[in-house]
Amino acid sequence: MDTGIKIKVLREKERMSQQELATRLGISQSTLHRIETIKDYKIDISLINKLSDIFRQDITYFTKP
């Protein structure tokens, strides 16, 4: 599963809006939208770390196919 789809699934499971997650990540809602929809969008490791903390997932969940 693509990383963007993983993020979207977790976000929706937590009933979190794109705007809410984007704010928590310190990025714009439009950037989060691109991450969730563009296959193979390059995500900075610091963002992966934040996602890992927010969703209580190991970093490898986001980095492995």
CHARMM internal coordinates of N, CA and C (Angstrom, degrees):
IC EDIT
DIST 1 N 1 CA 1.4514
DIST 1 CA 1 C 1.5284
ANGL 1 N 1 CA 1 C 108.81
DIST 1 C 2 N 1.3131
ANGL 1 CA 1 C 2 N 116.07
DIHE 1 N 1 CA 1 C 2 N 137.43
DIST 2 N 2 CA 1.4539
ANGL 1 C 2 N 2 CA 122.50
DIHE 1 CA 1 C 2 N 2 CA 179.35
DIST 2 CA 2 C 1.5345
ANGL 2 N 2 CA 2 C 110.41
DIHE 1 C 2 N 2 CA 2 C -64.70
DIST 2 C 3 N 1.3189
ANGL 2 CA 2 C 3 N 116.98
DIHE 2 N 2 CA 2 C 3 N 145.97
DIST 3 N 3 CA 1.4641
ANGL 2 C 3 N 3 CA 122.08
DIHE 2 CA 2 C 3 N 3 CA -177.83
DIST 3 CA 3 C 1.5224
ANGL 3 N 3 CA 3 C 111.62
DIHE 2 C 3 N 3 CA 3 C -57.65
DIST 3 C 4 N 1.3158
ANGL 3 CA 3 C 4 N 117.44
DIHE 3 N 3 CA 3 C 4 N -42.27
DIST 4 N 4 CA 1.4682
ANGL 3 C 4 N 4 CA 120.89
DIHE 3 CA 3 C 4 N 4 CA 179.54
DIST 4 CA 4 C 1.5192
ANGL 4 N 4 CA 4 C 112.18
DIHE 3 C 4 N 4 CA 4 C -60.07
DIST 4 C 5 N 1.3221
ANGL 4 CA 4 C 5 N 116.60
DIHE 4 N 4 CA 4 C 5 N -40.07
DIST 5 N 5 CA 1.4654
ANGL 4 C 5 N 5 CA 121.14
DIHE 4 CA 4 C 5 N 5 CA 178.30
DIST 5 CA 5 C 1.5220
ANGL 5 N 5 CA 5 C 109.33
DIHE 4 C 5 N 5 CA 5 C -67.21
DIST 5 C 6 N 1.3203
ANGL 5 CA 5 C 6 N 117.65
DIHE 5 N 5 CA 5 C 6 N -40.68
DIST 6 N 6 CA 1.4644
ANGL 5 C 6 N 6 CA 120.85
DIHE 5 CA 5 C 6 N 6 CA 177.91
DIST 6 CA 6 C 1.5273
ANGL 6 N 6 CA 6 C 110.53
DIHE 5 C 6 N 6 CA 6 C -58.35
DIST 6 C 7 N 1.3297
ANGL 6 CA 6 C 7 N 115.74
DIHE 6 N 6 CA 6 C 7 N -44.33
DIST 7 N 7 CA 1.4629
ANGL 6 C 7 N 7 CA 120.67
DIHE 6 CA 6 C 7 N 7 CA 179.71
DIST 7 CA 7 C 1.5277
ANGL 7 N 7 CA 7 C 110.08
DIHE 6 C 7 N 7 CA 7 C -62.78
DIST 7 C 8 N 1.3160
ANGL 7 CA 7 C 8 N 116.50
DIHE 7 N 7 CA 7 C 8 N -46.10
DIST 8 N 8 CA 1.4658
ANGL 7 C 8 N 8 CA 120.73
DIHE 7 CA 7 C 8 N 8 CA -179.25
DIST 8 CA 8 C 1.5218
ANGL 8 N 8 CA 8 C 111.11
DIHE 7 C 8 N 8 CA 8 C -61.03
DIST 8 C 9 N 1.3196
ANGL 8 CA 8 C 9 N 117.19
DIHE 8 N 8 CA 8 C 9 N -44.76
DIST 9 N 9 CA 1.4644
ANGL 8 C 9 N 9 CA 121.53
DIHE 8 CA 8 C 9 N 9 CA -179.81
DIST 9 CA 9 C 1.5291
ANGL 9 N 9 CA 9 C 110.40
DIHE 8 C 9 N 9 CA 9 C -60.97
DIST 9 C 10 N 1.3251
ANGL 9 CA 9 C 10 N 116.88
DIHE 9 N 9 CA 9 C 10 N -46.71
DIST 10 N 10 CA 1.4693
ANGL 9 C 10 N 10 CA 120.19
DIHE 9 CA 9 C 10 N 10 CA 179.35
DIST 10 CA 10 C 1.5267
ANGL 10 N 10 CA 10 C 110.81
DIHE 9 C 10 N 10 CA 10 C -64.05
DIST 10 C 11 N 1.3171
ANGL 10 CA 10 C 11 N 116.68
DIHE 10 N 10 CA 10 C 11 N -42.17
DIST 11 N 11 CA 1.4698
ANGL 10 C 11 N 11 CA 121.11
DIHE 10 CA 10 C 11 N 11 CA -179.67
DIST 11 CA 11 C 1.5257
ANGL 11 N 11 CA 11 C 110.51
DIHE 10 C 11 N 11 CA 11 C -61.41
DIST 11 C 12 N 1.3150
ANGL 11 CA 11 C 12 N 116.71
DIHE 11 N 11 CA 11 C 12 N -46.16
DIST 12 N 12 CA 1.4622
ANGL 11 C 12 N 12 CA 120.34
DIHE 11 CA 11 C 12 N 12 CA -179.97
DIST 12 CA 12 C 1.5247
ANGL 12 N 12 CA 12 C 111.60
DIHE 11 C 12 N 12 CA 12 C -68.13
DIST 12 C 13 N 1.3147
ANGL 12 CA 12 C 13 N 117.54
DIHE 12 N 12 CA 12 C 13 N -35.81
DIST 13 N 13 CA 1.4634
ANGL 12 C 13 N 13 CA 121.44
DIHE 12 CA 12 C 13 N 13 CA 176.95
DIST 13 CA 13 C 1.5283
ANGL 13 N 13 CA 13 C 110.45
DIHE 12 C 13 N 13 CA 13 C -60.60
DIST 13 C 14 N 1.3277
ANGL 13 CA 13 C 14 N 116.41
DIHE 13 N 13 CA 13 C 14 N -37.00
DIST 14 N 14 CA 1.4638
ANGL 13 C 14 N 14 CA 122.10
DIHE 13 CA 13 C 14 N 14 CA 179.10
DIST 14 CA 14 C 1.5358
ANGL 14 N 14 CA 14 C 111.86
DIHE 13 C 14 N 14 CA 14 C -84.29
DIST 14 C 15 N 1.3382
ANGL 14 CA 14 C 15 N 116.06
DIHE 14 N 14 CA 14 C 15 N 0.21
DIST 15 N 15 CA 1.4765
ANGL 14 C 15 N 15 CA 122.45
DIHE 14 CA 14 C 15 N 15 CA -178.63
DIST 15 CA 15 C 1.5266
ANGL 15 N 15 CA 15 C 111.22
DIHE 14 C 15 N 15 CA 15 C 55.99
DIST 15 C 16 N 1.3192
ANGL 15 CA 15 C 16 N 113.91
DIHE 15 N 15 CA 15 C 16 N 46.68
DIST 16 N 16 CA 1.4525
ANGL 15 C 16 N 16 CA 121.93
DIHE 15 CA 15 C 16 N 16 CA -178.27
DIST 16 CA 16 C 1.5315
ANGL 16 N 16 CA 16 C 108.34
DIHE 15 C 16 N 16 CA 16 C -109.47
DIST 16 C 17 N 1.3099
ANGL 16 CA 16 C 17 N 116.65
DIHE 16 N 16 CA 16 C 17 N 134.94
DIST 17 N 17 CA 1.4649
ANGL 16 C 17 N 17 CA 120.05
DIHE 16 CA 16 C 17 N 17 CA 177.62
DIST 17 CA 17 C 1.5321
ANGL 17 N 17 CA 17 C 109.59
DIHE 16 C 17 N 17 CA 17 C -75.93
DIST 17 C 18 N 1.3224
ANGL 17 CA 17 C 18 N 114.82
DIHE 17 N 17 CA 17 C 18 N 162.46
DIST 18 N 18 CA 1.4672
ANGL 17 C 18 N 18 CA 118.69
DIHE 17 CA 17 C 18 N 18 CA 175.58
DIST 18 CA 18 C 1.5250
ANGL 18 N 18 CA 18 C 109.63
DIHE 17 C 18 N 18 CA 18 C -60.71
DIST 18 C 19 N 1.3229
ANGL 18 CA 18 C 19 N 116.86
DIHE 18 N 18 CA 18 C 19 N -40.62
DIST 19 N 19 CA 1.4633
ANGL 18 C 19 N 19 CA 120.34
DIHE 18 CA 18 C 19 N 19 CA -178.81
DIST 19 CA 19 C 1.5246
ANGL 19 N 19 CA 19 C 111.35
DIHE 18 C 19 N 19 CA 19 C -62.66
DIST 19 C 20 N 1.3308
ANGL 19 CA 19 C 20 N 116.71
DIHE 19 N 19 CA 19 C 20 N -42.44
DIST 20 N 20 CA 1.4603
ANGL 19 C 20 N 20 CA 120.29
DIHE 19 CA 19 C 20 N 20 CA 179.89
DIST 20 CA 20 C 1.5292
ANGL 20 N 20 CA 20 C 111.18
DIHE 19 C 20 N 20 CA 20 C -63.02
DIST 20 C 21 N 1.3301
ANGL 20 CA 20 C 21 N 116.58
DIHE 20 N 20 CA 20 C 21 N -47.34
DIST 21 N 21 CA 1.4614
ANGL 20 C 21 N 21 CA 119.07
DIHE 20 CA 20 C 21 N 21 CA 179.70
DIST 21 CA 21 C 1.5206
ANGL 21 N 21 CA 21 C 111.01
DIHE 20 C 21 N 21 CA 21 C -65.44
DIST 21 C 22 N 1.3154
ANGL 21 CA 21 C 22 N 117.09
DIHE 21 N 21 CA 21 C 22 N -42.39
DIST 22 N 22 CA 1.4605
ANGL 21 C 22 N 22 CA 120.51
DIHE 21 CA 21 C 22 N 22 CA 179.25
DIST 22 CA 22 C 1.5283
ANGL 22 N 22 CA 22 C 110.60
DIHE 21 C 22 N 22 CA 22 C -58.54
DIST 22 C 23 N 1.3135
ANGL 22 CA 22 C 23 N 116.69
DIHE 22 N 22 CA 22 C 23 N -42.47
DIST 23 N 23 CA 1.4613
ANGL 22 C 23 N 23 CA 120.64
DIHE 22 CA 22 C 23 N 23 CA 178.36
DIST 23 CA 23 C 1.5185
ANGL 23 N 23 CA 23 C 111.13
DIHE 22 C 23 N 23 CA 23 C -61.97
DIST 23 C 24 N 1.3217
ANGL 23 CA 23 C 24 N 116.19
DIHE 23 N 23 CA 23 C 24 N -44.93
DIST 24 N 24 CA 1.4720
ANGL 23 C 24 N 24 CA 120.19
DIHE 23 CA 23 C 24 N 24 CA 178.78
DIST 24 CA 24 C 1.5226
ANGL 24 N 24 CA 24 C 112.10
DIHE 23 C 24 N 24 CA 24 C -63.57
DIST 24 C 25 N 1.3251
ANGL 24 CA 24 C 25 N 116.53
DIHE 24 N 24 CA 24 C 25 N -30.71
DIST 25 N 25 CA 1.4614
ANGL 24 C 25 N 25 CA 121.31
DIHE 24 CA 24 C 25 N 25 CA -179.93
DIST 25 CA 25 C 1.5305
ANGL 25 N 25 CA 25 C 112.78
DIHE 24 C 25 N 25 CA 25 C -85.75
DIST 25 C 26 N 1.3291
ANGL 25 CA 25 C 26 N 116.69
DIHE 25 N 25 CA 25 C 26 N -15.24
DIST 26 N 26 CA 1.4542
ANGL 25 C 26 N 26 CA 120.66
DIHE 25 CA 25 C 26 N 26 CA -178.17
DIST 26 CA 26 C 1.5147
ANGL 26 N 26 CA 26 C 113.43
DIHE 25 C 26 N 26 CA 26 C 77.80
DIST 26 C 27 N 1.3450
ANGL 26 CA 26 C 27 N 115.75
DIHE 26 N 26 CA 26 C 27 N 30.29
DIST 27 N 27 CA 1.4632
ANGL 26 C 27 N 27 CA 121.28
DIHE 26 CA 26 C 27 N 27 CA 178.21
DIST 27 CA 27 C 1.5284
ANGL 27 N 27 CA 27 C 108.20
DIHE 26 C 27 N 27 CA 27 C -127.18
DIST 27 C 28 N 1.3162
ANGL 27 CA 27 C 28 N 116.42
DIHE 27 N 27 CA 27 C 28 N 170.04
DIST 28 N 28 CA 1.4610
ANGL 27 C 28 N 28 CA 119.77
DIHE 27 CA 27 C 28 N 28 CA 177.91
DIST 28 CA 28 C 1.5282
ANGL 28 N 28 CA 28 C 110.54
DIHE 27 C 28 N 28 CA 28 C -79.80
DIST 28 C 29 N 1.3092
ANGL 28 CA 28 C 29 N 115.24
DIHE 28 N 28 CA 28 C 29 N 158.66
DIST 29 N 29 CA 1.4651
ANGL 28 C 29 N 29 CA 120.78
DIHE 28 CA 28 C 29 N 29 CA 178.03
DIST 29 CA 29 C 1.5236
ANGL 29 N 29 CA 29 C 109.67
DIHE 28 C 29 N 29 CA 29 C -63.10
DIST 29 C 30 N 1.3287
ANGL 29 CA 29 C 30 N 116.78
DIHE 29 N 29 CA 29 C 30 N -36.60
DIST 30 N 30 CA 1.4684
ANGL 29 C 30 N 30 CA 119.41
DIHE 29 CA 29 C 30 N 30 CA -179.76
DIST 30 CA 30 C 1.5315
ANGL 30 N 30 CA 30 C 111.50
DIHE 29 C 30 N 30 CA 30 C -66.87
DIST 30 C 31 N 1.3198
ANGL 30 CA 30 C 31 N 117.52
DIHE 30 N 30 CA 30 C 31 N -34.40
DIST 31 N 31 CA 1.4702
ANGL 30 C 31 N 31 CA 120.40
DIHE 30 CA 30 C 31 N 31 CA 175.94
DIST 31 CA 31 C 1.5191
ANGL 31 N 31 CA 31 C 109.95
DIHE 30 C 31 N 31 CA 31 C -66.08
DIST 31 C 32 N 1.3238
ANGL 31 CA 31 C 32 N 116.92
DIHE 31 N 31 CA 31 C 32 N -44.12
DIST 32 N 32 CA 1.4673
ANGL 31 C 32 N 32 CA 119.69
DIHE 31 CA 31 C 32 N 32 CA 177.90
DIST 32 CA 32 C 1.5226
ANGL 32 N 32 CA 32 C 110.32
DIHE 31 C 32 N 32 CA 32 C -61.98
DIST 32 C 33 N 1.3105
ANGL 32 CA 32 C 33 N 117.51
DIHE 32 N 32 CA 32 C 33 N -40.32
DIST 33 N 33 CA 1.4638
ANGL 32 C 33 N 33 CA 120.71
DIHE 32 CA 32 C 33 N 33 CA 177.62
DIST 33 CA 33 C 1.5303
ANGL 33 N 33 CA 33 C 110.17
DIHE 32 C 33 N 33 CA 33 C -58.64
DIST 33 C 34 N 1.3287
ANGL 33 CA 33 C 34 N 117.06
DIHE 33 N 33 CA 33 C 34 N -43.97
DIST 34 N 34 CA 1.4719
ANGL 33 C 34 N 34 CA 120.37
DIHE 33 CA 33 C 34 N 34 CA 178.60
DIST 34 CA 34 C 1.5252
ANGL 34 N 34 CA 34 C 110.72
DIHE 33 C 34 N 34 CA 34 C -63.84
DIST 34 C 35 N 1.3261
ANGL 34 CA 34 C 35 N 117.26
DIHE 34 N 34 CA 34 C 35 N -41.73
DIST 35 N 35 CA 1.4679
ANGL 34 C 35 N 35 CA 120.66
DIHE 34 CA 34 C 35 N 35 CA 178.51
DIST 35 CA 35 C 1.5225
ANGL 35 N 35 CA 35 C 110.33
DIHE 34 C 35 N 35 CA 35 C -59.06
DIST 35 C 36 N 1.3293
ANGL 35 CA 35 C 36 N 116.17
DIHE 35 N 35 CA 35 C 36 N -43.77
DIST 36 N 36 CA 1.4691
ANGL 35 C 36 N 36 CA 120.13
DIHE 35 CA 35 C 36 N 36 CA -176.85
DIST 36 CA 36 C 1.5248
ANGL 36 N 36 CA 36 C 113.37
DIHE 35 C 36 N 36 CA 36 C -73.58
DIST 36 C 37 N 1.3201
ANGL 36 CA 36 C 37 N 118.14
DIHE 36 N 36 CA 36 C 37 N -24.57
DIST 37 N 37 CA 1.4655
ANGL 36 C 37 N 37 CA 119.16
DIHE 36 CA 36 C 37 N 37 CA -172.50
DIST 37 CA 37 C 1.5247
ANGL 37 N 37 CA 37 C 115.81
DIHE 36 C 37 N 37 CA 37 C -110.80
DIST 37 C 38 N 1.3269
ANGL 37 CA 37 C 38 N 118.13
DIHE 37 N 37 CA 37 C 38 N -21.88
DIST 38 N 38 CA 1.4730
ANGL 37 C 38 N 38 CA 119.74
DIHE 37 CA 37 C 38 N 38 CA -177.87
DIST 38 CA 38 C 1.5215
ANGL 38 N 38 CA 38 C 109.25
DIHE 37 C 38 N 38 CA 38 C -94.96
DIST 38 C 39 N 1.3240
ANGL 38 CA 38 C 39 N 115.13
DIHE 38 N 38 CA 38 C 39 N 117.28
DIST 39 N 39 CA 1.4635
ANGL 38 C 39 N 39 CA 120.63
DIHE 38 CA 38 C 39 N 39 CA 179.66
DIST 39 CA 39 C 1.5236
ANGL 39 N 39 CA 39 C 109.55
DIHE 38 C 39 N 39 CA 39 C -60.16
DIST 39 C 40 N 1.3288
ANGL 39 CA 39 C 40 N 115.94
DIHE 39 N 39 CA 39 C 40 N 136.26
DIST 40 N 40 CA 1.4649
ANGL 39 C 40 N 40 CA 123.48
DIHE 39 CA 39 C 40 N 40 CA 178.14
DIST 40 CA 40 C 1.5307
ANGL 40 N 40 CA 40 C 113.76
DIHE 39 C 40 N 40 CA 40 C 62.50
DIST 40 C 41 N 1.3348
ANGL 40 CA 40 C 41 N 117.34
DIHE 40 N 40 CA 40 C 41 N 29.27
DIST 41 N 41 CA 1.4673
ANGL 40 C 41 N 41 CA 121.02
DIHE 40 CA 40 C 41 N 41 CA 174.45
DIST 41 CA 41 C 1.5251
ANGL 41 N 41 CA 41 C 107.96
DIHE 40 C 41 N 41 CA 41 C -64.06
DIST 41 C 42 N 1.3173
ANGL 41 CA 41 C 42 N 116.82
DIHE 41 N 41 CA 41 C 42 N 131.40
DIST 42 N 42 CA 1.4691
ANGL 41 C 42 N 42 CA 121.29
DIHE 41 CA 41 C 42 N 42 CA -178.30
DIST 42 CA 42 C 1.5284
ANGL 42 N 42 CA 42 C 109.82
DIHE 41 C 42 N 42 CA 42 C -74.90
DIST 42 C 43 N 1.3391
ANGL 42 CA 42 C 43 N 116.14
DIHE 42 N 42 CA 42 C 43 N 123.17
DIST 43 N 43 CA 1.4599
ANGL 42 C 43 N 43 CA 122.10
DIHE 42 CA 42 C 43 N 43 CA -178.62
DIST 43 CA 43 C 1.5211
ANGL 43 N 43 CA 43 C 108.83
DIHE 42 C 43 N 43 CA 43 C -114.17
DIST 43 C 44 N 1.3186
ANGL 43 CA 43 C 44 N 116.01
DIHE 43 N 43 CA 43 C 44 N 128.32
DIST 44 N 44 CA 1.4614
ANGL 43 C 44 N 44 CA 122.78
DIHE 43 CA 43 C 44 N 44 CA 179.45
DIST 44 CA 44 C 1.5250
ANGL 44 N 44 CA 44 C 109.88
DIHE 43 C 44 N 44 CA 44 C -63.37
DIST 44 C 45 N 1.3262
ANGL 44 CA 44 C 45 N 117.21
DIHE 44 N 44 CA 44 C 45 N 144.46
DIST 45 N 45 CA 1.4630
ANGL 44 C 45 N 45 CA 122.04
DIHE 44 CA 44 C 45 N 45 CA -178.22
DIST 45 CA 45 C 1.5276
ANGL 45 N 45 CA 45 C 112.03
DIHE 44 C 45 N 45 CA 45 C -61.66
DIST 45 C 46 N 1.3240
ANGL 45 CA 45 C 46 N 117.77
DIHE 45 N 45 CA 45 C 46 N -32.63
DIST 46 N 46 CA 1.4704
ANGL 45 C 46 N 46 CA 119.23
DIHE 45 CA 45 C 46 N 46 CA 178.03
DIST 46 CA 46 C 1.5272
ANGL 46 N 46 CA 46 C 110.72
DIHE 45 C 46 N 46 CA 46 C -65.64
DIST 46 C 47 N 1.3218
ANGL 46 CA 46 C 47 N 116.82
DIHE 46 N 46 CA 46 C 47 N -33.69
DIST 47 N 47 CA 1.4608
ANGL 46 C 47 N 47 CA 121.16
DIHE 46 CA 46 C 47 N 47 CA 176.24
DIST 47 CA 47 C 1.5279
ANGL 47 N 47 CA 47 C 110.36
DIHE 46 C 47 N 47 CA 47 C -69.25
DIST 47 C 48 N 1.3241
ANGL 47 CA 47 C 48 N 116.67
DIHE 47 N 47 CA 47 C 48 N -39.63
DIST 48 N 48 CA 1.4633
ANGL 47 C 48 N 48 CA 121.07
DIHE 47 CA 47 C 48 N 48 CA 176.12
DIST 48 CA 48 C 1.5295
ANGL 48 N 48 CA 48 C 110.23
DIHE 47 C 48 N 48 CA 48 C -60.71
DIST 48 C 49 N 1.3229
ANGL 48 CA 48 C 49 N 116.74
DIHE 48 N 48 CA 48 C 49 N -41.16
DIST 49 N 49 CA 1.4627
ANGL 48 C 49 N 49 CA 120.44
DIHE 48 CA 48 C 49 N 49 CA 177.55
DIST 49 CA 49 C 1.5244
ANGL 49 N 49 CA 49 C 111.64
DIHE 48 C 49 N 49 CA 49 C -61.67
DIST 49 C 50 N 1.3263
ANGL 49 CA 49 C 50 N 116.96
DIHE 49 N 49 CA 49 C 50 N -42.81
DIST 50 N 50 CA 1.4668
ANGL 49 C 50 N 50 CA 120.62
DIHE 49 CA 49 C 50 N 50 CA 178.35
DIST 50 CA 50 C 1.5270
ANGL 50 N 50 CA 50 C 110.64
DIHE 49 C 50 N 50 CA 50 C -64.11
DIST 50 C 51 N 1.3258
ANGL 50 CA 50 C 51 N 116.54
DIHE 50 N 50 CA 50 C 51 N -43.59
DIST 51 N 51 CA 1.4644
ANGL 50 C 51 N 51 CA 120.59
DIHE 50 CA 50 C 51 N 51 CA 178.36
DIST 51 CA 51 C 1.5259
ANGL 51 N 51 CA 51 C 110.90
DIHE 50 C 51 N 51 CA 51 C -60.49
DIST 51 C 52 N 1.3168
ANGL 51 CA 51 C 52 N 115.36
DIHE 51 N 51 CA 51 C 52 N -41.69
DIST 52 N 52 CA 1.4596
ANGL 51 C 52 N 52 CA 121.29
DIHE 51 CA 51 C 52 N 52 CA 178.76
DIST 52 CA 52 C 1.5304
ANGL 52 N 52 CA 52 C 110.69
DIHE 51 C 52 N 52 CA 52 C -58.75
DIST 52 C 53 N 1.3220
ANGL 52 CA 52 C 53 N 116.59
DIHE 52 N 52 CA 52 C 53 N -44.06
DIST 53 N 53 CA 1.4620
ANGL 52 C 53 N 53 CA 121.00
DIHE 52 CA 52 C 53 N 53 CA 178.73
DIST 53 CA 53 C 1.5261
ANGL 53 N 53 CA 53 C 112.03
DIHE 52 C 53 N 53 CA 53 C -67.38
DIST 53 C 54 N 1.3164
ANGL 53 CA 53 C 54 N 116.80
DIHE 53 N 53 CA 53 C 54 N -46.09
DIST 54 N 54 CA 1.4674
ANGL 53 C 54 N 54 CA 121.02
DIHE 53 CA 53 C 54 N 54 CA -177.01
DIST 54 CA 54 C 1.5201
ANGL 54 N 54 CA 54 C 111.35
DIHE 53 C 54 N 54 CA 54 C -62.42
DIST 54 C 55 N 1.3302
ANGL 54 CA 54 C 55 N 116.51
DIHE 54 N 54 CA 54 C 55 N -44.64
DIST 55 N 55 CA 1.4658
ANGL 54 C 55 N 55 CA 120.45
DIHE 54 CA 54 C 55 N 55 CA -175.05
DIST 55 CA 55 C 1.5254
ANGL 55 N 55 CA 55 C 113.66
DIHE 54 C 55 N 55 CA 55 C -98.00
DIST 55 C 56 N 1.3291
ANGL 55 CA 55 C 56 N 116.77
DIHE 55 N 55 CA 55 C 56 N 4.39
DIST 56 N 56 CA 1.4564
ANGL 55 C 56 N 56 CA 121.93
DIHE 55 CA 55 C 56 N 56 CA 177.87
DIST 56 CA 56 C 1.5411
ANGL 56 N 56 CA 56 C 111.14
DIHE 55 C 56 N 56 CA 56 C 53.56
DIST 56 C 57 N 1.3138
ANGL 56 CA 56 C 57 N 113.80
DIHE 56 N 56 CA 56 C 57 N 49.84
DIST 57 N 57 CA 1.4637
ANGL 56 C 57 N 57 CA 121.68
DIHE 56 CA 56 C 57 N 57 CA 179.11
DIST 57 CA 57 C 1.5228
ANGL 57 N 57 CA 57 C 108.59
DIHE 56 C 57 N 57 CA 57 C -122.54
DIST 57 C 58 N 1.3173
ANGL 57 CA 57 C 58 N 116.18
DIHE 57 N 57 CA 57 C 58 N 149.04
DIST 58 N 58 CA 1.4540
ANGL 57 C 58 N 58 CA 120.81
DIHE 57 CA 57 C 58 N 58 CA 173.50
DIST 58 CA 58 C 1.5311
ANGL 58 N 58 CA 58 C 108.47
DIHE 57 C 58 N 58 CA 58 C -66.77
DIST 58 C 59 N 1.3040
ANGL 58 CA 58 C 59 N 116.44
DIHE 58 N 58 CA 58 C 59 N 147.72
DIST 59 N 59 CA 1.4660
ANGL 58 C 59 N 59 CA 121.52
DIHE 58 CA 58 C 59 N 59 CA 179.86
DIST 59 CA 59 C 1.5227
ANGL 59 N 59 CA 59 C 111.58
DIHE 58 C 59 N 59 CA 59 C -54.76
DIST 59 C 60 N 1.3209
ANGL 59 CA 59 C 60 N 117.22
DIHE 59 N 59 CA 59 C 60 N -35.91
DIST 60 N 60 CA 1.4614
ANGL 59 C 60 N 60 CA 120.67
DIHE 59 CA 59 C 60 N 60 CA -178.08
DIST 60 CA 60 C 1.5310
ANGL 60 N 60 CA 60 C 112.41
DIHE 59 C 60 N 60 CA 60 C -62.47
DIST 60 C 61 N 1.3366
ANGL 60 CA 60 C 61 N 117.33
DIHE 60 N 60 CA 60 C 61 N -24.85
DIST 61 N 61 CA 1.4699
ANGL 60 C 61 N 61 CA 119.62
DIHE 60 CA 60 C 61 N 61 CA 176.63
DIST 61 CA 61 C 1.5176
ANGL 61 N 61 CA 61 C 110.57
DIHE 60 C 61 N 61 CA 61 C -58.07
DIST 61 C 62 N 1.3310
ANGL 61 CA 61 C 62 N 117.24
DIHE 61 N 61 CA 61 C 62 N -37.50
DIST 62 N 62 CA 1.4560
ANGL 61 C 62 N 62 CA 121.71
DIHE 61 CA 61 C 62 N 62 CA -177.66
DIST 62 CA 62 C 1.5257
ANGL 62 N 62 CA 62 C 113.09
DIHE 61 C 62 N 62 CA 62 C -88.00
DIST 62 C 63 N 1.3137
ANGL 62 CA 62 C 63 N 117.86
DIHE 62 N 62 CA 62 C 63 N -20.71
DIST 63 N 63 CA 1.4551
ANGL 62 C 63 N 63 CA 120.11
DIHE 62 CA 62 C 63 N 63 CA -174.62
DIST 63 CA 63 C 1.5261
ANGL 63 N 63 CA 63 C 114.69
DIHE 62 C 63 N 63 CA 63 C -100.45
DIST 63 C 64 N 1.3062
ANGL 63 CA 63 C 64 N 117.32
DIHE 63 N 63 CA 63 C 64 N -16.82
DIST 64 N 64 CA 1.4728
ANGL 63 C 64 N 64 CA 120.90
DIHE 63 CA 63 C 64 N 64 CA 179.40
DIST 64 CA 64 C 1.5204
ANGL 64 N 64 CA 64 C 109.96
DIHE 63 C 64 N 64 CA 64 C -97.44
DIST 64 C 65 N 1.3395
ANGL 64 CA 64 C 65 N 116.12
DIHE 64 N 64 CA 64 C 65 N 143.40
DIST 65 N 65 CA 1.4816
ANGL 64 C 65 N 65 CA 119.66
DIHE 64 CA 64 C 65 N 65 CA 178.48
DIST 65 CA 65 C 1.5115
ANGL 65 N 65 CA 65 C 112.56
DIHE 64 C 65 N 65 CA 65 C -66.83
END
COOR INIT
IC SEED 1 N 1 CA 1 C
IC BUILD
